[in-house]
Amino acid sequence: MPINITMPALSPTMTEGTLAKWHKKEGDKVVAGDVIAEIETDKATMEVEAVDEGTLGKILVKAGTQGVAVNTVIAVLLEEGESVKDIPNIVISSASEKSQNKTGDSSSQAPRNDTGKRLLPQTAGQPIQSQGRIFVSPLARRLAAERNIDLSQVKGSGPHGRIVKSDIESFKPGAQGVAMRAPSGPDAKQLADLLGMKYKEIPNNNIKKVTAQRLVESKQTVPHFYLTIDCDIDNLLQTRKEVNEKAAGKYKLSVNDFVVKACAMALKAYPAANVSWSEAAILQYESADISVAVSTPNGLITPIVRGADEKGMKEISEEIKDLAARAREGKLKPQEFQGGSFTVSNLGMYGIKEFAAIINPPQACILAVGAGIETPVVRNGQIVIKTIMTCTLSTDHRAVDGAVGAEFLQILKEYIENPVNMLV
């Protein structure tokens, strides 16, 4: 019988993606292992391989379609002896339908299959209902009953709008859909049109959409707490200069390489800050996996230097350069940007003196690093000029309170101001 090819979940957090390109066309033979399509997730573009063999009978989602929900049927594979007439009526999520309209399909009617039957649409973000039935996972149904929650009032975030555990846990009566709702009154586009302001629309890609959603969720659900410290980096700059001179062009360390290593060493020395919050327990990580914020043409991404505390400066530097280059090309693997226990965001190269970053959940800490600026400071009663770098630690106060954050920064400062301790 015909085999449905569905939108794969290429990462644990992926709920939808963009079908960037088809490598096969209708009628082509497909062998297991063939690359059939490219999917753009919230962080990268990845190739999808066929797991079955047959003939590509019908492509249901066009190349360039955005917002295709995970598990949506995107194509149908025919086995030997089958034809297009054997393809049954298929339900496509409305997220896919809407995206197809955005990419040039001007038809407002639901798509039809080869028999002329309408393909059934679904209201995005709403529970699937069939003859009064709401589709919900067993655990979510039990939790809803325990908390006396009316399932008809809950928006499902699972495949095809299915209600899952997290939807029940985050449900607040009368507050559904508020998280991403614009303020009352006209939005930016409405106001610009109303006032006759000229502008150019730059469509948001998946990365920017998902990043925006997570930033809003982080600021609304994570109790941010900020701690700022000044570090004298004159010794660090001198050490960097000497190491780079001895390298004779074979490699070149940056200030950020030293910061990443210092964070990893400080986390290893003070594991109370190397944690994440969960309702059942605080998770304390054994490895210092440092996420490094990288700006790309498609948005912000945070590739990870895993086990940075156990790596040398040269290895960290080369790994960051490689990860950053592939991040800008959209070629990172999911395991290279998912996870991590701590994030470093450095805007010093842009001349930014000080800033506070938004936590990257489920991590509990992110360090915002400013530029090294020559500053008059008092030493032993004398005014001297020192290169000062301001660092601000944003913490999830549920997991890392003020005292823990302050202790961590003291240890971090010691490593930054005495970089030789990181090299031995």
HUJOBEL-V683814 format. One record per residue. RES is the residue in one letter. PSI is psi in whole degrees, -180 to 180 (* if undefined). NEAR is the number of other ideal C-beta (glycine too) atoms within 12 Angstrom. Layout:
# HUJOBEL-V683814
{{RES:PSI:NEAR} {RES:PSI:NEAR}}
This chain:
# HUJOBEL-V683814
{{M:158:16} {P:144:30} {I:124:28} {N:131:28} {I:119:37} {T:161:33} {M:116:37} {P:154:32} {A:101:24} {L:-3:34} {S:160:26} {P:-26:16} {T:-3:26} {M:127:28} {T:-22:35} {E:166:42} {G:178:43} {T:128:44} {L:93:41} {A:-41:29} {K:143:23} {W:131:29} {H:-13:22} {K:154:30} {K:165:19} {E:132:23} {G:-13:17} {D:145:24} {K:141:21} {V:131:34} {V:144:18} {A:129:15} {G:-16:13} {D:140:24} {V:118:19} {I:-24:35} {A:166:39} {E:130:27} {I:129:42} {E:117:37} {T:-167:40} {D:-11:41} {K:-24:44} {A:169:38} {T:125:30} {M:150:31} {E:143:24} {V:126:32} {E:148:22} {A:143:26} {V:-11:18} {D:171:26} {E:156:21} {G:-153:32} {T:134:31} {L:102:34} {G:-38:36} {K:128:38} {I:119:32} {L:-20:39} {V:121:42} {K:155:30} {A:138:27} {G:-4:26} {T:128:39} {Q:162:36} {G:34:36} {V:118:48} {A:146:40} {V:139:31} {N:2:27} {T:137:40} {V:119:36} {I:-20:40} {A:168:43} {V:132:35} {L:130:38} {L:137:29} {E:172:20} {E:131:17} {G:-6:12} {E:157:20} {S:176:18} {V:-30:21} {K:-19:15} {D:-5:23} {I:124:31} {P:174:21} {N:130:22} {I:138:33} {V:125:30} {I:134:40} {S:149:42} {S:-22:28} {A:-40:35} {S:-42:42} {E:-48:35} {K:-40:28} {S:-37:34} {Q:-39:35} {N:-37:23} {K:-30:20} {T:14:22} {G:-6:13} {D:106:19} {S:-5:9} {S:133:12} {S:-3:11} {Q:156:13} {A:145:25} {P:161:32} {R:153:18} {N:-175:25} {D:-18:21} {T:-2:15} {G:-2:10} {K:142:15} {R:138:17} {L:132:29} {L:124:21} {P:168:27} {Q:142:29} {T:119:18} {A:137:28} {G:0:28} {Q:151:28} {P:139:35} {I:131:30} {Q:132:19} {S:110:13} {Q:46:7} {G:-6:10} {R:137:14} {I:130:27} {F:120:28} {V:146:33} {S:152:24} {P:-42:15} {L:-42:19} {A:-38:30} {R:-42:25} {R:-42:16} {L:-39:24} {A:-40:28} {A:-41:15} {E:-34:13} {R:5:21} {N:47:12} {I:131:25} {D:112:18} {L:-26:33} {S:-15:20} {Q:0:23} {V:134:38} {K:129:31} {G:138:38} {S:-1:35} {G:-179:31} {P:130:29} {H:32:37} {G:12:35} {R:136:34} {I:128:40} {V:177:29} {K:-48:25} {S:-30:23} {D:-38:34} {I:-43:33} {E:-32:21} {S:0:27} {F:133:32} {K:123:19} {P:127:13} {G:3:10} {A:4:14} {Q:136:26} {G:4:19} {V:-31:18} {A:-45:23} {M:15:19} {R:138:13} {A:157:15} {P:158:11} {S:149:8} {G:-180:10} {P:146:14} {D:-176:14} {A:-43:15} {K:-44:14} {Q:-42:15} {L:-41:15} {A:-42:15} {D:-39:14} {L:-39:12} {L:-1:12} {G:25:8} {M:139:13} {K:140:8} {Y:167:13} {K:131:8} {E:127:10} {I:104:10} {P:142:16} {N:129:19} {N:178:28} {N:-41:35} {I:-47:34} {K:-37:25} {K:-47:27} {V:-40:33} {T:-44:28} {A:-44:21} {Q:-44:25} {R:-34:31} {L:-43:25} {V:-46:20} {E:-40:24} {S:-48:26} {K:-28:21} {Q:-27:21} {T:-16:23} {V:123:29} {P:96:21} {H:140:30} {F:133:26} {Y:136:28} {L:131:32} {T:140:27} {I:148:30} {D:135:26} {C:133:43} {D:115:29} {I:19:36} {D:-45:27} {N:-40:27} {L:-44:38} {L:-39:26} {Q:-42:20} {T:-44:30} {R:-44:33} {K:-46:20} {E:-43:16} {V:-44:29} {N:-35:23} {E:-41:15} {K:-27:17} {A:-23:17} {A:42:9} {G:-6:8} {K:-31:13} {Y:167:23} {K:117:22} {L:145:34} {S:166:31} {V:-38:37} {N:-34:39} {D:-42:40} {F:-40:45} {V:-44:47} {V:-46:50} {K:-41:44} {A:-41:45} {C:-43:49} {A:-43:44} {M:-40:38} {A:-39:41} {L:-38:44} {K:-38:32} {A:-26:23} {Y:74:31} {P:-12:26} {A:-20:25} {A:-8:41} {N:66:36} {V:169:31} {S:154:31} {W:137:25} {S:159:16} {E:-34:14} {A:-35:7} {A:159:11} {I:129:22} {L:119:21} {Q:118:23} {Y:146:29} {E:-21:16} {S:144:23} {A:93:40} {D:106:36} {I:117:47} {S:136:42} {V:118:44} {A:127:39} {V:129:35} {S:129:22} {T:166:28} {P:-25:15} {N:-5:31} {G:-173:30} {L:139:32} {I:152:42} {T:80:42} {P:158:42} {I:133:39} {V:103:43} {R:140:31} {G:41:26} {A:-26:41} {D:-23:32} {E:2:19} {K:150:26} {G:166:24} {M:-42:37} {K:-44:23} {E:-41:23} {I:-45:38} {S:-47:32} {E:-37:22} {E:-41:29} {I:-44:40} {K:-43:25} {D:-46:21} {L:-43:36} {A:-41:32} {A:-45:18} {R:-27:23} {A:-41:33} {R:-24:22} {E:-4:18} {G:31:32} {K:17:25} {L:146:34} {K:153:22} {P:-41:26} {Q:-11:19} {E:-11:31} {F:1:42} {Q:136:27} {G:-135:30} {G:152:40} {S:-9:38} {F:143:53} {T:142:45} {V:126:49} {S:113:39} {N:118:39} {L:14:27} {G:-34:30} {M:-17:18} {Y:5:13} {G:11:13} {I:124:22} {K:-42:22} {E:142:23} {F:167:26} {A:126:25} {A:159:35} {I:134:32} {I:144:42} {N:88:41} {P:148:33} {P:13:31} {Q:160:43} {A:-8:41} {C:145:52} {I:134:43} {L:122:51} {A:121:36} {V:127:44} {G:-176:34} {A:151:26} {G:119:34} {I:132:23} {E:123:17} {T:137:23} {P:126:13} {V:162:19} {V:125:11} {R:117:13} {N:41:7} {G:2:7} {Q:145:10} {I:123:11} {V:161:16} {I:124:15} {K:152:24} {T:110:28} {I:131:30} {M:121:41} {T:129:32} {C:133:48} {T:124:35} {L:121:46} {S:127:36} {T:153:43} {D:107:36} {H:-16:22} {R:-33:25} {A:-34:34} {V:101:41} {D:-179:24} {G:-44:17} {A:-43:17} {V:-45:31} {G:-41:36} {A:-42:23} {E:-44:25} {F:-45:39} {L:-34:36} {Q:-42:23} {I:-41:32} {L:-44:44} {K:-40:35} {E:-43:25} {Y:-43:36} {I:-41:43} {E:-16:31} {N:70:24} {P:-20:34} {V:-27:20} {N:-21:22} {M:-13:36} {L:-4:24} {V:*:11}}
